[in-house]
Amino acid sequence: HVQLVESGGGLVQLGGSLRLSCAASRSITCLYTMAWYRQAPEKQRELDALITSGCSTNYADSVKGRFTISRDNPKNTVYLQMNSLKPEDTAVYFCNARHPLTTYEIWGRGTQVTVSS
């Protein structure tokens, strides 16, 4: 049973930076498409960034140029570097792993990011 554990969230001021980490309990990051989603209060969960097994990346327009997703396969970890944070980035951030050929996916429990103005 694979688990994803997010860390790195916290409180940061406008314009600040955070790096989120998503650690998998076993080696899946080299095969699965890994992604970061956010969910703000009373809003739907939405995709911020994803990275494929071949390290192709895709970003939501709202985070392009500010967020960077990366993966360290030997460490079974995916990162989200978040720069130039804005209050509207305040949300719970979830890590997701999705098998590229099936509908199987795994979610972490999330980590809270709060950006103060």
C-alpha positions as CSV (number, residue, x, y, z in Angstrom):
1,H,0.0,0.0,0.0
2,V,1.7,3.2,-1.2
3,Q,1.4,6.3,0.8
4,L,2.2,9.9,0.0
5,V,3.2,12.3,2.7
6,E,3.4,16.0,2.1
7,S,5.5,18.5,4.1
8,G,6.8,22.0,3.9
9,G,3.7,24.0,4.2
10,G,3.3,26.9,6.6
11,L,2.7,30.6,7.0
12,V,4.6,33.0,4.7
13,Q,4.3,36.6,3.8
14,L,3.3,38.1,0.5
15,G,6.2,37.6,-2.0
16,G,7.8,34.8,0.1
17,S,8.7,31.3,-0.9
18,L,8.1,27.8,0.3
19,R,9.2,24.4,-0.9
20,L,6.7,21.5,-0.6
21,S,7.9,17.9,-0.5
22,C,5.9,14.8,-1.3
23,A,7.6,11.6,-0.1
24,A,6.3,8.2,-1.4
25,S,6.5,5.2,0.8
26,R,8.0,3.2,-2.1
27,S,9.4,3.7,-5.5
28,I,6.6,5.0,-7.7
29,T,7.8,8.4,-8.7
30,C,9.9,7.0,-11.6
31,L,6.8,5.5,-13.2
32,Y,3.8,7.6,-12.1
33,T,2.8,11.0,-13.2
34,M,3.2,13.2,-10.1
35,A,1.2,16.3,-9.5
36,W,0.4,19.0,-7.0
37,Y,-3.1,20.3,-6.5
38,R,-4.6,23.0,-4.3
39,Q,-7.9,23.3,-2.6
40,A,-8.9,26.6,-1.1
41,P,-11.8,26.9,1.3
42,E,-15.2,26.3,-0.4
43,K,-13.5,25.8,-3.7
44,Q,-12.9,22.7,-5.8
45,R,-9.5,21.0,-5.9
46,E,-7.5,22.3,-8.9
47,L,-4.3,21.3,-10.6
48,D,-1.2,23.5,-10.1
49,A,1.6,21.4,-11.7
50,L,2.4,18.0,-12.9
51,I,5.5,16.1,-13.9
52,T,5.6,12.9,-16.0
53,S,8.0,10.0,-15.7
54,G,9.9,11.6,-18.5
55,C,10.1,14.8,-16.6
56,S,7.8,16.7,-18.9
57,T,6.0,19.4,-16.9
58,N,2.8,21.3,-17.1
59,Y,1.5,24.2,-15.0
60,A,-1.7,26.1,-14.4
61,D,-1.6,29.6,-15.9
62,S,-1.9,31.1,-12.4
63,V,1.4,29.6,-11.2
64,K,3.5,29.7,-14.4
65,G,6.8,31.5,-13.8
66,R,6.3,31.3,-10.0
67,F,6.1,27.5,-9.2
68,T,8.5,24.8,-10.2
69,I,7.8,21.0,-9.9
70,S,10.6,18.6,-9.8
71,R,11.2,15.0,-8.9
72,D,14.1,13.1,-7.2
73,N,13.4,9.5,-8.1
74,P,16.2,7.9,-5.9
75,K,14.6,9.7,-2.9
76,N,11.0,8.9,-4.1
77,T,10.2,12.5,-3.6
78,V,8.5,15.2,-5.6
79,Y,8.9,18.9,-4.9
80,L,7.0,22.1,-5.5
81,Q,9.1,25.2,-5.3
82,M,6.7,28.1,-4.8
83,N,8.1,31.7,-5.2
84,S,6.4,35.1,-5.3
85,L,3.6,33.8,-3.2
86,K,0.3,35.7,-3.1
87,P,-2.6,35.6,-0.6
88,E,-4.7,33.8,-3.3
89,D,-2.2,30.9,-3.1
90,T,-3.6,30.1,0.4
91,A,-4.9,26.6,0.3
92,V,-4.3,23.0,1.3
93,Y,-1.8,21.5,-1.2
94,F,-2.2,17.9,-2.1
95,C,0.3,15.5,-3.8
96,N,-1.1,13.1,-6.3
97,A,0.4,10.1,-8.1
98,R,-1.3,8.7,-11.1
99,H,-0.5,5.6,-13.1
100,P,0.1,6.6,-16.7
101,L,-1.8,3.7,-18.2
102,T,-4.7,3.1,-15.8
103,T,-7.1,5.2,-13.6
104,Y,-5.2,4.2,-10.5
105,E,-4.2,7.2,-8.4
106,I,-3.0,8.0,-4.9
107,W,-3.5,11.2,-2.8
108,G,-1.6,12.5,0.1
109,R,-3.4,14.1,3.1
110,G,-2.3,17.6,2.2
111,T,-0.3,20.4,3.7
112,Q,-1.6,23.9,4.5
113,V,-0.1,26.9,2.9
114,T,-1.1,30.3,4.2
115,V,0.1,33.6,2.6
116,S,-0.4,36.7,4.6
117,S,-0.6,40.2,3.1
